[in-house]
Amino acid sequence: MTNKTILPVLVSVLAPLSGWAEETGANELDQVVVSATRQSMAASELAHAVTVIEREELETQWRTAANLGEVLAKTVPGMAPASQTLTNFNQTLRGRNLLVLIDGIPQNTSRNISRDLMNIDPANIERIEVLRGGSAVYGSGAAGGVVNIITRRNRSQAVTKLELQSALSKVTGDGLGYRGEQSVGGARGDLDYGANLAWEEQGAFYDGNGRRIAPEPSQGDMSDTGTWSLGGKLNWHLPTGTLTLSGSHLDAKQDTDYASDPAVDDVPPGEARAKAISGLHLNEQNRTRNSLLNLAWHAGDTRVGAVDAQLYYRDYHARFTPFDARGIPSWGALVQTYLDSESYGGRLTVNTDLSETALLRWGLDSGREKTEMPVTTYDGSAYDNSGGLVYIDTGDRLFMPPVTQDTVAVFAQLEHNFSDQLRGEAGVRYEYAEASFNDFTTLGEGNQIEGGEVDFDDVLFNAGLIYALNDTVDVYANYSQGFELPDLGLQLRIAPSDFDVGDSQLEPIKTDNYEVGARGYWGATQASLALFYNTSDLGPVVIQDFAFAQRRAKERIHGVEATMDHQLNAQWRLGGLLSWMEGESYDRADRKWKALNGYRIPPLQLNVYVEYASGRHWSHRLQANYSGSRDDAFDDEVGFGSRKVDSYSTVDYSTRYQQGRHSVDLGVENLFNEDYYHVYGQLLRNGRNTSHIPARGITAKIGYQYQW
């Protein structure tokens, strides 16, 4: 189907529905204001797809999810399934990387370690806005879209919540988890304040057969992990605007006695399940620590229009599972990597009215990030003699040299209402980035690498039109360019002796994104349909077996997304979403297009739900999740991430009973205790059976909440 035929098809599908809505007297749904586009506009006025997850829906999804990645996978079209581990390595959005923001603060680091969705506790989230598709407005990192996490708003109340979690496929003390939350808030004069504290202890995870799931040895997992989080916000409402000071701190640290048994690697990959063995002796285990400080100013009426400005600071630390890399020349040791990153910057957005029908949004972004990635080395003999259980620290060494990256960008977007039905927008962004590092010696091969500096700059464009067919149906078309800096640190740590900082391998990825879609709002029903296509002349650097595997290649990805929600009556509500996509890269050697691997392109995803409210106090939700099969990458023999992926289905159930200030909720994940492998577990991240990690079996959470 070509772009020229898509719009008429959308019109023909949705127009009859709009007529039905008008005949039945259905009213339009309340408008949802979205800030993820820096526009603070109603979702129905945007010329691209967007998903908004409010606090109430987040609380419902958390009852049957272990982390934010799982919540997004079940609620956002185009989002790949979660890994049930610490990483969002495989969780692309429309086949490309996504930019994660917390109150506008970027969570991505220049050395992409794929833990961006693990940097905030659910107790500190008010809502999440997901802009699907590339964004010229935000620039670097937003090739697949933007996940904008907005922290809790201040409320004049105090709430206490306690929660207990347990695996039900094997009920044991090791499988128990505990959680507590306390939030407070209030106001005095021109000031309002709020704070939230959360503490959690995760237990062991068990598969559908009641076997303890082995720790994920490549990217890390969340079993036996203790987490605490503190967030707070202070708003000062002045006659000229609002000044907001907010901060948060999260620290998640694993302390387990288990490891993934290396003995399973004696059989061919995929033919043995990862096995947990006890006796691990390792002082420093998986850890994620994230501290944010944000000062924001909003003025709705100035000489130049509405102004939003912010200054931020971020301190970040992440540690991974040790890895036996003695057989890899570029590593040459038994190592454990960790990353330290410090960043600060500012953002400014100004909305200037040019006339009653035209508005100019303009502003600038700037930031500096300092990142380094050393390794802790361990005694190989002690490790071998213990069967992979004993780690004796032999000191830290340089792995990736400290890298300083500076970015600055300016943007402007003109929006114009041509009529009551037609609205258009067009924008431009100029971005400049510079990264530098000093002389260093590679860890394994001992290559002497001369320090250097690499800079990038580019101009990005976006344009969109949205047309209201009537009061209930809108159709839109959008073009936007995305921009993604290369992972310089990934290349530096395995740099060959002839490494050239000016090589084309370090050129940024620039994507062209095309999208057409339609949205319908008919009172009790809302639905959307989006078709997208994105392409880039350069893909990411491909690393296989910890070495450069191929030159960067052209890529193209296309897909379709659909959503529907319907309120049958006061008691019943149902709906769902569907995502399908396919992607290819051009193989110069074979002179043909080949499928992108399974970490980039997920199988078909389908989620459906039904909700029932029995009176004002009791609600129920049953949700079915389906992930399809995919063998395109396997057939094309593309290497890393090309294993066959089989389909699987799960069902989740949650319920909540509320009476006055008290509420009790229950969530059951994987209700029918399916024994299966999620997509990430089927792809074998480290290429061996120690990464053949099964999914969790039936798991229950029960919680009690009291509002003071």
Sequence and secondary structure as in RCSB ss.txt:
>XXXX:A:sequence
MTNKTILPVLVSVLAPLSGWAEETGANELDQVVVSATRQSMAASELAHAVTVIEREELETQWRTAANLGEVLAKT
VPGMAPASQTLTNFNQTLRGRNLLVLIDGIPQNTSRNISRDLMNIDPANIERIEVLRGGSAVYGSGAAGGVVNII
TRRNRSQAVTKLELQSALSKVTGDGLGYRGEQSVGGARGDLDYGANLAWEEQGAFYDGNGRRIAPEPSQGDMSDT
GTWSLGGKLNWHLPTGTLTLSGSHLDAKQDTDYASDPAVDDVPPGEARAKAISGLHLNEQNRTRNSLLNLAWHAG
DTRVGAVDAQLYYRDYHARFTPFDARGIPSWGALVQTYLDSESYGGRLTVNTDLSETALLRWGLDSGREKTEMPV
TTYDGSAYDNSGGLVYIDTGDRLFMPPVTQDTVAVFAQLEHNFSDQLRGEAGVRYEYAEASFNDFTTLGEGNQIE
GGEVDFDDVLFNAGLIYALNDTVDVYANYSQGFELPDLGLQLRIAPSDFDVGDSQLEPIKTDNYEVGARGYWGAT
QASLALFYNTSDLGPVVIQDFAFAQRRAKERIHGVEATMDHQLNAQWRLGGLLSWMEGESYDRADRKWKALNGYR
IPPLQLNVYVEYASGRHWSHRLQANYSGSRDDAFDDEVGFGSRKVDSYSTVDYSTRYQQGRHSVDLGVENLFNED
YYHVYGQLLRNGRNTSHIPARGITAKIGYQYQW
>XXXX:A:secstr
  HHHHHHHHHHHHHHHHHHHHHHT       EE TTSS EEGGG SS EEEE HHHHHHHHTT SSHHHHHHHH
STTB    SSS  TT  BTTB EEEEETTEE   SS  S GGGSS GGGEEEEEEEES  TTT BT SSEEEEEE
E    S  EEEEEEEEESSS  GGGEEEEEEEEEEEEETTEEEEEEEEEEE    B TTS B    TTT   TTE
EEEEEEEEEEEEETTEEEEEEEEEEEEEE  SEEE GGGGGS TTSS   EEE  B SS  EEEEEEEEEEEEES
S TTSEEEEEEEEEEEEEE   EE TT TTT SEEEEEEEEEEEEEEEEEEEE SSSEEEEEEEEEEEEEEEEEE
EEE HHHHHHTTS B  EEEEEEEEEEEEEEEEEEEEEEEEE SSSEEEEEEEEEEEEEEEE  EE TTT  EE 
 EEEEEEEEEEEEEEEEESSSSEEEEEEEEEEEE   HHHHHTT  TT  TTSGGGS EEEEEEEEEEEEEETTE
EEEEEEEEEEESS   EEETTEEEE    EEEEEEEEEEEEE SSSEEEEEEEEEEEEEEEETTTTEEEE  TTT
S   EEEEEEEEEETTTEEEEEEEEEE  B HHHHHT STT S B  EEEEEEEEEEEETTEEEEEEEESTT   
   HHHHH TTSSGGG      SEEEEEEEEE 
